[in-house]
């Protein structure tokens, strides 16, 4: 069976008439909503300040992101909404932050791929960084889907909390070799 590998199972992909209908609907949406780059309005926001995720263990998360991936920890404070909870941030480049909370005393279910969940966070890296990250993942025995496993410009893996990460060997604003942002 082909499909997307998740932690627990493989999600079957649509086929036949169902797949044809999905593709036709996508084309309708493209025609209705996707404007040519030259006629798109500017965004109403400055950008993503931070993405906030939940972690099981603050120190384990810091070690993974700062020590293993090389994202500098730039702040660690108490969460203003939950006494005793940590709120901390990593610099992921280009004035973007990746934030985490822990919630001591609260058990969270294991990660699962579901509506409203983060499927993955794609992070743009250079060819040099890509090669170094691949070597580091290989040496650490981290399981990933990547360039020697069917995906040429990306490496997909999970952090200690189950969060999906993609190290993407393409510049910001480019997707599959096409400029999508001006």
C-alpha positions as CSV (number, residue, x, y, z in Angstrom):
1,X,0.0,0.0,0.0
2,X,1.4,3.4,-0.9
3,X,0.8,6.4,1.3
4,X,2.2,8.8,3.8
5,X,4.1,7.1,6.6
6,X,3.0,8.3,10.0
7,X,4.1,7.2,13.4
8,X,1.3,4.6,13.8
9,X,0.2,3.7,10.3
10,X,0.3,4.4,6.6
11,X,-2.5,6.8,5.4
12,X,-3.9,5.4,2.1
13,X,-3.7,7.8,-0.9
14,X,-6.7,8.5,-3.1
15,X,-6.8,6.8,-6.5
16,X,-8.9,6.5,-9.6
17,X,-12.0,8.6,-9.9
18,X,-11.5,10.0,-6.4
19,X,-8.0,11.2,-7.3
20,X,-9.3,12.8,-10.6
21,X,-12.0,14.7,-8.6
22,X,-9.5,16.0,-6.1
23,X,-7.1,17.2,-8.8
24,X,-10.0,18.9,-10.7
25,X,-11.1,20.7,-7.5
26,X,-7.5,21.8,-6.9
27,X,-7.4,23.3,-10.4
28,X,-10.7,25.1,-9.7
29,X,-9.2,26.6,-6.5
30,X,-6.1,27.6,-8.4
31,X,-8.1,29.4,-11.0
32,X,-10.4,31.1,-8.5
33,X,-7.9,32.2,-5.8
34,X,-4.3,32.0,-7.0
35,X,-3.4,35.4,-8.6
36,X,-0.3,36.0,-10.8
37,X,2.6,37.3,-8.7
38,X,2.4,40.7,-10.5
39,X,-1.1,41.3,-9.4
40,X,-1.0,39.9,-5.8
41,X,-1.5,42.4,-3.0
42,X,1.2,42.8,-0.4
43,X,0.5,40.8,2.8
44,X,-1.1,42.6,5.6
45,X,1.4,41.3,8.2
46,X,5.2,41.7,8.8
47,X,5.8,37.9,9.0
48,X,5.8,35.1,11.6
49,X,7.0,36.4,14.9
50,X,7.2,32.8,16.3
51,X,5.6,29.4,16.1
52,X,4.8,28.1,19.6
53,X,4.9,24.4,20.1
54,X,4.5,22.2,23.2
55,X,7.4,20.1,24.5
56,X,7.6,17.2,27.0
57,X,11.0,18.1,28.5
58,X,12.6,21.6,28.3
59,X,16.2,20.5,28.6
60,X,15.8,17.7,26.1
61,X,14.3,20.1,23.6
62,X,17.0,22.7,24.2
63,X,19.7,20.1,23.7
64,X,18.1,18.9,20.4
65,X,17.5,22.3,18.9
66,X,20.6,24.2,20.2
67,X,23.2,21.5,20.5
68,X,22.2,19.1,17.8
69,X,20.5,21.4,15.1
70,X,22.5,24.6,16.0
71,X,19.5,26.9,16.6
72,X,20.7,29.3,19.4
73,X,18.5,29.6,22.4
74,X,17.7,33.3,22.8
75,X,15.2,33.5,25.7
76,X,13.9,31.3,28.5
77,X,11.2,32.7,30.8
78,X,8.2,31.6,32.8
79,X,5.0,31.4,30.8
80,X,2.8,34.3,31.7
81,X,-0.3,32.1,31.4
82,X,0.7,29.0,33.4
83,X,2.6,29.1,36.6
84,X,5.9,27.1,36.5
85,X,5.7,26.6,32.8
86,X,8.7,27.5,30.6
87,X,8.4,29.6,27.5
88,X,11.6,29.6,25.4
89,X,12.7,30.6,22.0
90,X,15.3,29.6,19.4
91,X,16.6,31.8,16.6
92,X,15.8,30.1,13.3
93,X,17.2,32.8,11.1
94,X,15.8,35.8,9.2
95,X,14.4,37.3,12.4
96,X,12.2,34.2,12.9
97,X,11.7,32.5,16.2
98,X,10.7,28.9,17.2
99,X,9.0,28.9,20.6
100,X,8.2,26.1,23.0
101,X,6.1,25.7,26.2
102,X,6.2,23.0,28.7
103,X,3.3,22.4,31.1
104,X,4.6,20.7,34.3
105,X,2.0,18.4,35.9
106,X,0.0,18.1,32.7
107,X,0.3,14.9,30.7
108,X,-0.1,15.4,27.0
109,X,-1.0,12.6,24.5
110,X,1.7,11.4,22.1
111,X,2.0,13.3,18.9
112,X,-0.4,12.3,16.1
113,X,-1.0,13.6,12.6
114,X,-4.5,15.2,12.8
115,X,-6.5,18.2,11.7
116,X,-5.1,21.3,13.4
117,X,-1.8,19.7,14.3
118,X,1.5,20.8,12.8
119,X,2.4,18.4,10.0
120,X,5.9,19.7,9.8
121,X,8.0,22.9,10.0
122,X,10.1,23.4,6.8
123,X,13.4,25.3,7.5
124,X,15.4,26.7,4.6
125,X,19.1,25.8,4.7
126,X,22.1,26.1,2.3
127,X,23.7,23.2,0.5
128,X,26.6,23.3,2.9
129,X,24.2,23.2,6.0
130,X,22.2,20.5,4.3
131,X,25.3,18.3,3.8
132,X,26.4,18.9,7.4
133,X,23.0,18.1,8.8
134,X,22.7,14.9,6.8
135,X,26.1,13.8,8.2
136,X,25.0,14.7,11.7
137,X,21.7,12.8,11.4
138,X,23.5,9.8,10.0
139,X,26.1,9.8,12.8
140,X,23.4,10.1,15.5
141,X,21.3,7.4,13.9
142,X,18.3,9.7,13.5
143,X,15.8,8.1,11.1
144,X,14.8,10.5,8.3
145,X,13.4,10.6,4.9
146,X,15.8,12.4,2.6
147,X,17.9,12.7,-0.5
148,X,19.1,9.1,-0.6
149,X,15.6,7.9,0.2
150,X,13.4,9.4,-2.5
151,X,13.3,13.1,-1.6
152,X,16.0,15.1,-3.3
153,X,15.9,18.6,-1.6
154,X,14.6,17.8,1.8
155,X,15.2,15.7,4.9
156,X,12.2,15.0,7.1
157,X,12.5,13.8,10.7
158,X,10.9,14.3,14.1
159,X,12.2,16.1,17.2
160,X,12.0,14.5,20.6
161,X,8.4,15.8,21.0
162,X,7.2,14.2,17.7
163,X,7.2,17.6,15.8
164,X,7.9,17.0,12.1
165,X,10.8,19.0,10.8
166,X,12.0,19.4,7.2
167,X,15.4,20.8,6.4
168,X,14.7,22.2,2.9
169,X,17.6,22.9,0.5
170,X,15.9,25.8,-1.2
171,X,15.9,29.6,-0.6
172,X,13.1,31.4,1.1
173,X,10.3,32.3,-1.3
174,X,11.0,29.4,-3.7
175,X,9.1,26.2,-3.8
176,X,10.0,23.3,-6.1
177,X,12.4,25.5,-8.0
178,X,9.7,28.2,-8.7
179,X,9.8,31.7,-7.2
180,X,6.4,32.0,-5.4
181,X,7.2,35.2,-3.5
182,X,8.4,38.4,-5.1
